[in-house]
Every structure is written in structure tokens, then in C-alpha cells.
Amino acid sequence: MFTLAEVASLNDIQPTYRILKPWWDVFMDYLAVVMLMVAIFAGTMQLTKDQVVCLPVLHSTVNSKAQPGTSGKADFTTVETTTGQGEAASTRTVSFGSAPTVTPDVPLSRATSSQYQPTESGQELKKEQKDPLGRKTNLDFQQYVFINQMCYHLALPWYSKYFPYLVLIHTIILIVSSNFWFKYPKTCSKIEHFVSILGKCFESPWTTKALSETACEDSEENKQRLTGAQSLPKYVSTSSDEGSPSASTPMITKSGFKFSADKPMIEVPSVTILDKKDGEQAKALFEKVRKFRAHVEDSDLIYKLYVGQTVIKTVKFIFILCYTANFVNTISFEHICNPKVEHLIGYTQFECTHNMAYMLKKLLISYISLICVYGFICLYTLFWLFRIPLKEYSFEKVREESSFSDIPDVKNDFAFLLHMVDQYDQLYSKRFGVFLSEVSENKLREISLNHEWTFEKLRQHVSRNAQDKQELHLFMLSGVPDAVFDLTDLDVLKLELIPEAKIPAKISQMTNLQELHLCHCPAKVEQTAFSFLRDHLRCLHVKFTDVAEIPAWVYLLKNLRELYLIGNLNSENNKMIGLESLRELRHLKILHVKSNLTKIPPNITDVAPHLTKLVIHNDGTKLVVLNSLKKMTNVAELELQNCELERIPHAIFSLSNLQELDLKSNSIRTIEEIISFQHLKRLTCLKLWHNKIVNIPSSITHIKNLESLYLSNNKLESLPAAVFSLQKLRCLDVSYNSIALIPVEIGMLQNLQHFHITGNKVDVLPKQLFKCVKLRTLSLGQNCITAIPDKVSQLLQLTHLELKGNCLDRLPATLGQCQLLRKSGLVVEDHLFDALPSEVKEVLNQDTSIPFANGI
């Protein structure tokens, strides 16, 4: 049986959602818990103690009389024994003085085996007097158990047997109905977002102080200063100076904890000496509230869902009450049972008692009472839902009590959520309403950014990146602090989500700055600043949503070496590429584009004469037109990833200087065009991984200078001998295919240094594999290999060996002869490593200080 805690977990909601639970929902939740307790208690009692006890109904056929005793001895009379063909029964009636009449049944065998004696000895009479009184039924224990179980299912009404389970099912349905709007994805996301914003608006200490000042600055505070100027301390008037902190600074924290939306504090310190970090968080909240309002006011799904679940609970209450009330009287202690098993028991009718009847009846009455209370609350909820228009909410009281007269009224789901919050605490909606006011938002923006982001604070945010360069990352600020440009030793500057970013002439002080990141940040630059960036900037990363966000000055950085563009370059209206001319980028070497292109932008050809690396990462959009690639004659590295290519583009065969080609994550099925790679004399690295290639054509032999071949995550079933004719091949990766055999021709690859065949179906390793004596990395994991040949010792330069996930029973002891192999480079199960001879393990553990506990 499950516990109450397990069932009650269905009723759990996030603690922050409690502000959306009015008193009736909370009360119904508690009623549901009580009903759960009733169901579990009744179910537990029924499973452990519920039973029916039955006795047969006996019909006497002989009338016996009690004979008065005169000499202190009991008289008795004998009665006639009746025998039938189907059953034999012998009945005798013995009367002892004033004892009640006893009519036992005697089996036929007993009646026929001996004749009844009219007289008995005194000793037998005394013995019979000591026998227990009662009516014998001639039923053994198994028959009683059988008839009790039969009558439990036949005589008891179904409601007595299934009452606890019905209560449990009904209660679970009520719980689910009550909290469904918190779980339904389309409403849960909105509720979660609303509660998150509401909590931040309510709890932010900085906004409490700042909004307290703005709420009274234009109206009530001015009136109070005019009428009660004599009672005001002198430092109040000086605190309005935002340029520097006043002597009243110690009073700030005290007044901050006495905020009241109804009665603003009179002694309000200046905003400028408050915590600016909290101010920036408040500005972000304004933006979140604005977007959330636009998102939620468009629909009334939350309102309809809440009304729907309330109607379902009401209908459920009526249904339960109607059918449950009819079964109260059916629960009884005594029952008559006619099981129709006379051929097994010998009796046709039984009288049974149900020991749990009284308890179940009381629990049923309690359950009906709880359901009635629950139903009345549901009816009240419906009355509240339709009494006033809950899809409209007015901040009229907040406008009257504060200076924020521009707080707008809201509607639909936004209004309904605020009505629900008012049932919890109206102070929440008062605080929240201020974040809908543009007046309060503008006053927060008046705070100087530079007072918060000092030089010392910015210096603390400077870190070293992977290239060991000094990097500063500024995120979601209202602007770029002036102190940033005093960090003259900064190498990398990242500006993210700063819509009002401005780069002043002071940037010319940052003589070490060579890399700039603009993430959703259409920065504006002064003329002097542009001149500095044009001459000194070497690497620029621009991340955008629309191509129009790319600043125009980006296209004029003549000394730029690397340009990374991440965002949407397609226009949905005219299907034209919005990228401007790159002609001024005369020294650009690397161009990285991550977008949703359908064709190569023709503007890229502006940098074709000096471009050496082109990377295009699509988001799955099919790249159709690639003719512009033919002009990229100087490109040495080309990556076309996730472009939904089905074949190798012919335009690539014109790139005579191409050294590395990466076509990862496309839909290439056949590579017959690979024969055309023979014209690419400089091609040394070919990456065709994560495609759908099923075979490798023999024409691959024409790529004679190929040094690296990546074909992992395809659908290869075999390796043709042509692959092993590439004598310069140093790296071969065919992992995660369906290859079952490593050809013996692999021994021809004398320059092979890295061989990866993980995740295939290989079961035998050819001895020729170990002729590749230059192998440094050998990945054989997740195959069906049963043994490693001893010739593995020939791989003297091996530093990494992966064997995990095979069918190995042992490892060869000759592993110790691989001079450069250490335990850190051996990927194998623990038990196989432990089974190695101690001297081999000692060799493998040399110069290893880090223990590997999980089989490496």
C-alpha cells in the first residue's frame, strides 16, 4: 500500500506559486489531503482487517423435550436417524436437565457403523455433560474459509468493498483538477515567468528605495516639504545633489527597509548613492515586464483553464454526492448469503457478519461531509469568477496613491493573474504596477552608469581567456562605462546586449586592443574612435538577430584580419542577402558565417583575392547556390557544415589552393564526385563525417596527398582496398559505422599515426594492423573483439589505446612492451587491467600520479 506522502505529492506545487492560490484553493487543498487520509485509512483497514464471518442457517426437524431429573441424573431421549441417498445424516437430541435443546448432525458413516444405544453408562453421561454446547454444523475449517470468501464477494454490496478506492480515485481527480493550470505547458510557462518577475519586483531592495523616491518626488513629497518644512532635517535638501554622496549616507539602509507603497517616506536619500547594481537589475525588470505584458495580454487561456477546472470540480462534486448518498444504507453489519454451493458445503443459506461495516459507514458519512464542504467552496469560486470581469484590471488606486499616473490598465490573462495575486496580498500588485510606468523607468535610467562601474570594479572583471589574453565581458548594461577605456592593457573586449553602446574617442588609449565582440550590440562610434579601430582592430565578432543590426562602420575596417558573423542574413520579404559590400576589408583572411543561408552571399567575393579560410555553418537550411565559391581561388580551408548538402558541390573542385575540406553534418549519401579531387593537388585533409555515406569509391586513390580522412558517423559497411593505397595517410577515422572487417591491406599504411574504428562490428584484428609501427592512437572501443594479438607490442610509439566495450577476456602481457603507453592512455575495463601481470601494470603505471577509478 502506498503512503500518504506519496499520494499527497500530486498536490505539491512550487512554493512561489502560492501567491496565485486564493484562500478557497488553499482550503480545498487541505480538504483534499483529509480525503486522502480517509481513503488511505479505509484502504489500510480493509486490506488488513476486513473480513466476513458466515454460519449456515440450520432448520431443525425434531422437537425435543427436556425431562426433569429426579435423582440427580440427567435424562435423555433418542430421536430417529434419517438417512438419504445423496447424504446421510443422523440426528439425536439429548436433554440434560434444564439445558437447551441440542440438535447435532452426525455423518452417515457414523450412523451406519454403530447402533445407537438407548442406555449409557454413568461415565459416558458425565463425559457428554462436559462437551461444549451449541449446534454442530459438520463443516471443517477449509469449508468455513471457502464460504467466507464466497460470501464476501456475493453478499456484500460492491460499495462496501470498493469505497476506499473510489474515494482515492475521486480525490486524485480533484487534486489534479485543482492544480492543472500550474502543470499545463501553455499556461505553466506564463505563470512561471509571471511569478518570477513578480517576486523580483517585490523583493528587490534597490527598487524599494528608488521607487519610494520616485513615487513621492513629484506629488506627496513636495507637498509635505511645503507644509512641514520646519520639521524636516536640514540634510534632506542637500541629499538631492546627485553628484556626490551626502552626510546622510548612513540613513539610506534604514529608510530602505521602511518602504510603503501607501505612505512614502519623507526622509528619502538621493538615488545616486544607492546600489547601482540593483538599479541595473530593475532596468532589466522593466524590459521583462514590457515583453511579458505583450505576450500574455494577447490571450485568455489561463482564465479559461481556471474556469474550466473549477467547473469540472463542481460537476465532480455533484456526481459524487448523488451516487454516494444512495449507498449509505447499503453498508450493513448482517447479510444473508446464498452461494449455491450446496454440493460442496451441504447448506444453501448462510448468515454473515461484516466486521468493518460500522467503520466504513462512519468514514462514508465523513467523506460525504467533506465533499459537501468542498462543493460549496467550488460554487463560491464560480460565483467569484463570474461576479466581476476578471479579464480587466485597473491600477486606479495605485495611480491615486503615487505620482505614476501613466500606469496602464491591463487585460486578459495578465489581468486575471493580478486579480489572483490580490487575493493573496494586494501589495504585490501595487509594487508590480510601478514597473509598468514609463515615468519610473526613465527616472531609473537617470542614474549614472559610471558611478557603479568604477575602474577598480572593471579590473576585477578582467580575466584570461584560452589564448592567455586579457578579456573583459560586459553583459546587459545600459551603456559602456567610461572606465573601460582606461584599461589600456586590455586585449579582448566583449559587449553583449548593450543596445545603447557608444564607443568614444578614449578607446584610442587601448593600444593593446585587437579583438572586439559585439553580441546584439549595435554600437555607435565617434570619428576618432573609428579611426583607431580601423587601424588597430584585427578580429571582430558580430552576433545579431537581423542583418540591420550590423553597424555600418564594420564594413570599413581595412586592417581587419578575422570577421565572425553570427545571425540571420536572409530577409524574409525579398529573399535577398542583406550583407553590405566587404570591398574595404582589404586584409581579411578568415571569414566565419553562422546563419541560415540558401546561397553564398555574392559580397563575399569582394574579399576573395586575400581570403584563406571560409567557414559557413548553417542552421539546417539547404544551401543551394554555391557558384560564388569558384571565385575563392586562394581559400585553403573550407567548411560547409549543416547545409543539407546531398552531394559534394562541383564548385569546390575549382579551388586549386584548397588544403582542408570539412563537410560535416550534411546529407551526403554518395561521394562519386571524389574523383574530381585529383585536381586539388594541395588537399591534405578531407572531413566527410556525420553524413549518410554508404560506400567509398575506388577513385579516392587519386587524392594522393591526402593525410587525414574523417568518415565517422556514416553508414559504411566495409573499407575498400583503395583507401589503403593512400601512402601519405596519417589519420583515418571511421568510427561509428557498421564495419565488420578491417582489411589486411591496412598494413600498407606505413605512415598511419591515428586510427579510429570505435563503435563498429569488428571481431578480429588482422596481424597486418600491427605493421603500422608509427601508430600513436588506436581506438578499437565498442566493437566485438574477443582477443588482442600479442603483436601489439610492435607498436612502440603507441600512446593511446582504447579497448573498452569489447568482448575481451584478458589483455596480452606484451602491452608492457609498448614503451610510450601508460595507464592514462589505456581505455579499458578495470577488471581487465587488474588481471594483467604485476610487472606489466608496474610499467604502465610509470610516471602516473593520477589514479583512475572507473576503468579509465
ABEGO torsion letter per residue (X at the ends): XBBAAAAAAAABBBAAAAAABBAAAAAAAAAAAAAAAAAAAAAAAAAAABBBBBBBBBBBABBBBBBBBAAGBBBBBBBBBBBBAABBBBBBBBBBEABBBBBBBBBAAAAAABBBBABBBAAAAAAAAABBBEBBAGBBAAAAAAAAAAAAAAABBAAAAAAAAAAAAAAAAAAAAAAAAAABAAAAAAAAAAAAAAAAAAABAAAAAAAAAAAAAABAAAAAAAAAAAABBAAAAAAABAABBBAAAAAAAAAAAABBAABBBABBBBAAABBAAAAAAAAAAAAAAAAAAAAAAABAAAAAAAAAAAAAAAAAAAAAAAAAAAAAAABBABBBBBAGAAAAAGBABBBBBBAAAAAAAAAAAAAAAAAAAAAAAAAAAAAAAAABBAABBBAAAAAAABABAABBBBBEAAAAAAAAAAAABAAAAAAAAAAABAAAAAAAAABBAAAABBAAAAAAABBBBAAGBBBBBBBGBABBBAAAAABAABABBBBBGBAABBBBAAAAABAABABBBBBGBBBBBBAAAAAAAAAABABBBBBBABAAABBAAAAABAABABBBBBEBABBAAAGBBABBBAAABAABABBBBBBBBABBBAAAAAAAAABABBBBBBAGBBBABAAAAAABAABABBBBBGAGBABBBAAAAABAABABBBABGBABABAAAAAAAAABAABABBBABGBABABBBAAAAABAABABBBABGBABABBBAAAAABAABABBBABGBABABBBAAAAABAABABBBABGBABABBBAAAAABAABABBBABGBABABBBAAAAABAABABBBABGBABABBBAAAAABAABBAAABBBBAAAAAABBAAAAAAAABGBABBBAAGX
